[in-house]
Amino acid sequence: MISVEQAFAAIESTVTPLNGQTVTLSAAVGRVLTEEVRSDVDSPPHDKSVMDGFAVRATDIAAGVTEFRVLETIIAGAVATSEVTPGTTARIMTGAPLPPGADSVVMIEMSNLGYTDPTPETVTLRVEAEFTPGKHRMVRAGNFAKGDLIFATHHLIRPVDIGLLAEIGAADVNVCAQPSIAVLPTGDELVDCAQLPSGAQIRNSNGPMIEAIANRWGAATHNLGIGIDQVDELKQKIAQGIEHDMLILSGGVSAGTMDLVPKVLSGLGVKTVFHKVKVKPGKPIFFGVVEHPNRRRCYVFGLPGNPVSSLIGMHLFVSTAMRILTGNGKNRLRPQRWGAVLKSEHQTRGDRPTYWPARRCDCNDPRTVEPLRWNGSSDLLSLREAEGLIHFPARQSKYKSGEPVEFLPF
């Protein structure tokens, strides 16, 4: 049995990133860039007005000129046809390019016109506050210039990034390939979540939960159904699963009579990297790899059958492998950890580090966290309010209110 740190190290030394691929902008959210992205344009592409108003020379305003001859109206997308000279102006709309000769904009509110009034031949402008050159003007390339680095390699593309990528013409982007992950919960007691259990049956909660987490991480998941505790059945389904980039099983990985998964995996050529980690809950976790001739390898995780154990295995260990696979681990491979303090005292015991469901408290200090009432690794109800896990080191101890702890947000 290895430590949590040794398990992290084993995953990091085994898993390698997927190859890159080109995707359209509409498919890029949640993917990681495999090369930098630079702009092919200036933004904005010209000096522009940031207000509806009148384009003027600041020297005219400084000289006290109030009556101006209006040369034209410039709307966004149009180009000026006249140059602003002393005593002249152009009516201009927000986003429109400034005409030659103008260096500033007077807001329409400072004129004798309203927004919907027709444009007269002359306009009166009255500027009471100090007026400086460049007022209400954004200069060309004020945001960024052609050739500027916009996103570096390994950047995770968020929805908020899509508009910027569109602005610089990145209709297609080069990203790390999307992992294909097969999910196989096992156990004779399991039935589909749409079915009413009878006798000793329980609904399959691990499969949907694992798929949901993997999808959130950017994977394409494939449901292999439920694997019953029968060698030939498991062998058939696992053989399908190892054709993907990753196979995640739950159940059947401990040391009981019906824990058949490790034996079946070995028979299909899966090399064990580790089996059992000093962690609570989730000790029986399995991690292995199968090498395929002439194609990528498959990484295999066997999670314990109890649902909270599976959840913790996903957030501690599978997440690390996913960050590497997707190229999202440039700055952080392991789960995020925050320094926090306990709201109330808490008792732990045992020789394994414990990861306890917890929530952040609605109080003045956002670092304050509270362990939830938890009845063990089969208790999914406790996760209803959980926002993460508190890490309690391996020791029997009573923690006091206000004592520092590590918090791992979901």
N, C-alpha and C positions, 0 to 999 in steps of 0.2 A: 504494500500500500504506500503510495507516494503522497507528498504534500501538495497543497493547492498551488504553491509557487512552482514546484517541479512539474505539475500538470500543465501550467501555463507555458513553461519553457519547452516542454515536449511538443505541444501544439505549434508553438512559434517556429520550432526547428523542423517541423514536418510539413506544414501547409505552405503552399506557394500560390501566388496570385494567378488568376485566370488570365488568358490572353485578352487583348483588346479587340474592340469592334467599333464600327461606325453606326450611330443611330441618329434618327431625326430628332429635332428639338422637342417634339411632342412626347418622345419616349425617353427623354434624358433625365427626368427628375428621379432622384435617388441613386443615380449612377455616379461613378468616380472617374474624373478625367485621367486619361493616360498620357496626355501631352498638354502643354500650356496653350492658352487661348489669348491672342492679341487682337486689338481692334484694327479694322481696315478703313476706319473713318475717324474724322474729328467729331467730337460731341461737345457742344452743338457744332454743326458744320459751317456756321457763320455767326457773326455778332447778331444777337437777337433781343427783342423786347420781352421782358417778363411781366409786362402790364399792358392793358388796353390804354392807349393814350396818344401822345404826339411826339414824334422823333424830332429832336432839336439839337442845336449846337449849344453846349453849356455856356460858351462865351456870350451868346445872346441873352441868356437868362441872367448871367452875372451883370450884364450891362443894363438890365432893367427893362428890356424889350418885353412888351405884353401882347402886342398885336402881331399876328403872323399870317402870312399868305399860305394857304393850304395847297400843296402841289398835287397830292394824290392820296389814295387810301391803299395801304398795304395789308393784305391778309396773310395768315400762315400758309405757306406753300407758294406764295407769289414772290416775285423779285421786283424791287423798286425800278422805276423807269426814269426817275429824276434825281438830281443831287440836291441835298439840302444846303442852301446858301444863306448868308446873313438875312434875317427877317423872314425866312420861309420855314415851313415844317411839313411833315407828312403824317397823316393819321395812320396809326399802326395798331395792329391787334397782337395779343399775346402769342408769342412764338414766331412772329414774322421777322424776317431779317431786316436789320437797320439799313436805311438807305445810305449811299455814299454821302459824306459830309456830316452826318449826324453822329453824336457820341453819347447821347442821353435820351431819356424818355420822361415826359411829364404825364402823370396819370390823368385820365379823362376827368376824374373828380376835381382836378385843379383847373378845368376849363369851363367855358360858358355853355358846354354841350352836355347832353345825357348820352347814355350808351346807345339808345335807339334813334337819336336824332340824326337826320341826314347831314352829310358833310357840307359845310358852307365854303365859300371862297376864302373867308378869313376866320380866324379863331382867336379868342382872348385867353391867354394863359396867365394865371396868377400863382406864383410860387412864394409862399410866405417863409417856409423854413429854408435853412441853408441848403443850397443846391450845388452839388459837386459833379464834375465830369464822370460819366459812367453810371449815373443814376438809373436804376431799373433796366440796366443792360447786362446781359451775359455775353462774355467775349467768346469768340471762336475757340474751341478746344478747352473751354473752361472746366468741363468735366474730365475729359481725357482726350489724348491726341492719337492720331493714326500711328500704329505701331506700339502703343502702350500695352503692357501686360495687364490683362483683365482678370484672368484666373490662372493660377499655377497648376502644374501637374499634381494629381492626387486630391484636387478639390472635389468635395461632395456637392453635386448639383442639387440645389433646393428650389422649390417653386418660385421663390423670390428672385432667383438668378435668371429665370427664363426670359424675362423682359430685356435684361441687359444683353444676354446672348443674342436675342433677336435683333437688338439695336446694332450690334457689330457684325451682323450678317452670318452668325454661326448657325445656319440652318441644319447642319449636320455636325456632330461632335464625336470625337474619339474617346471612348470610355472602356472601362473594364467590362468584360462579358458578364452577363447576369448568371449567377449560379443556378443550376438545376438541382433541386433538392427533393429527394423522395422521403416520404414520411410513412412509417409502419409501426403503429401501436400493436402490441401482442398480448395474448392472454385469452384462455377459454371463457373467462367470465365477462368479456367485453361484448356489448352490442352497440349498434349504431345509435347516435344521440337522438334520432327520430323515432326510435323504438322504445316501447315501455318495457323495462326489465321485468323478469320474472325469476322466481327462485333465488339463486345466488348470483344472478347477473347484475352488472353495473353498466352504465352508459360509458361509452368511449369519450372521455373529456380530454385526454392527452393529445390525441391526433389533431382535433381542431385548434387546440391551444398552440401546439408546436407550429402548425401551418401558419396561424395568424402572426406569430412572432417572426417566423422566417420571411413571410411576405412583407412585414414591416421593415425588415432589414434589406429588402430589395431582391429577394430570391424568387424564382419561379418554382412553386411547389407542386408536387405530384402525389396524390393520395393513393397509396397502395392497398387501401382497405384495412382489414383487421387480420393479423396473423394468429391463427390458433396454435396451441401448444402441441404441435405435431411436426416432426422433423421434415418430412417431405413437403408439407405445406409451407413451412418457414423457408426451406431451401428455395422453393420456387419463387416466393415473393422477394426474398433477399437477393436472389440472382437478378431479378428485375431492378431492384433498388440500387445495386452497385454499378449499374450502367449510367447512373447520374453522377454529378460532381460531388454530391454528398448524400448519404443515407442516414436518417435519424430514426432510430428505433426507440420504443419505450417499453419497459417490462422485459422479464426473462433474462436479465443480465446478472442476477445475484448467484447464489450457490445452492438453490433449492433443487429438488428433483425435477421440476418442470422448467427450470431456467435453462432453456436449450439454446439460446441465442449465441453465446460464445463458441460453442461447439460447431454450430452451423456456419458461423462466420469463418472459423478456421478452415472448415472443409471447402469453402468457396475461395480460399486464397487470401483472406483478409489477415494481414499481419498486425498483431497486437502491439500498440505503442504503450498503452497503460490500461490496467483494469483494477479499479478501486482507488479512490482518492480519500485522503483523510479530511473529510468534510461532513458536516451535519446540517440538513439532511442531504442524501445523495451519494453515499459512499460507494455503491457498486458501479459507478459510471465506467463505461468502456469507451476507448478511443483506438481506432485502428485505421489502416490504409491498405488498399488493394491496388496493385500496379496492373494496368491493362496494356498489352502489347499494342504499340502504334497509336495510342491515344492517352488522354489525361488519366491520372489516377482518380480514385474515388476515396473520400474520407468518410469514415463510419463512426457515428456516435451511438452508443447504446445507453439510454437514460433509464434510471429506475422507474418502476411503474407507478409509484405514488405521485400524484400530480404536482405537489409542491416541490418534490425532489426533482421532477422533470423540469419544472420551471427554473429552479436554481441552476441545474445543469446547463440549460439553455443560456441563461444570463451570465454565468461564469465562464463556461468553456466553449460552447458552440459559438457564442458571440465573438470570441477571440478568433476562431477559425474563419468566421464570416468576414471579419474586418480584413483579414489577410486575403481571402479569396477575391473580395470585391475591390481591393486596392484602397480600402478606407482606413487602413491602419498605419498610415505614414507617421502620424503624430501620437497615436494612442492605440495600442493593440488590446490592452486589458480593460476590463470594465471600469467605468468612471467611478471614482471614490471621492466623497466629500468629507471634510472634517466637520463633525457635528457634536452636539451635546445632548444627553438624555434629558427628557422632560421629567421622568419619574424613575425611581429605583427599579432594578431588574436583577433577577437571579439566573445564572447559567451554571451548567455543570457538564463534565465530560472531558475526554481527552482529544476531542476534535473541535476545530473552529466551527462556530455556528453562524448561519446566515438567517436572521430572524425577520419575518415580514414586519414592516413599519410604515409609518406615515410622518410627513412633516407637519408640525403643529402650526395652527393659525394663531400665532402670537408675535410679539415684537421682534424676536430673534428668529429669522427664517432658518437658521442652522439647527434649531431645536427639533429633535425627532422623538417619536413615541413608539415603542414596541407594541404591536397589536396582540389582542387575545388570540392565541394560536394553539390548536389542539393537535399539532403534529403534521407530518408530511402528507396526510390524506385530506387535510382541511383546506379546501378551496375557498370556503366562505370567508376566511380571514383575509384573502387577497382582494376582497371587494373594496376595501378601503386602503389597500397597500399602495404606496408610491415608490417603494424600494425595499432594500434589505439592510439591516444593521449587522455589521460584522463583529461578533464577539470572539476573541481569541480562545484557544483551547485551554481552559482552566476553570476550576470551580470557584465562582466568585460572585459576590453581591455588588452590583454597580450602583453607585449613588446618583441621585438626581443632580444634574449639572456636570456629570463626568463625561470626558471626551470619548467619542466613538467614531468609527468609520461608517458612512452611509453610502450605499450603492443604489442610485436612482434607477428605476426601470426605464 
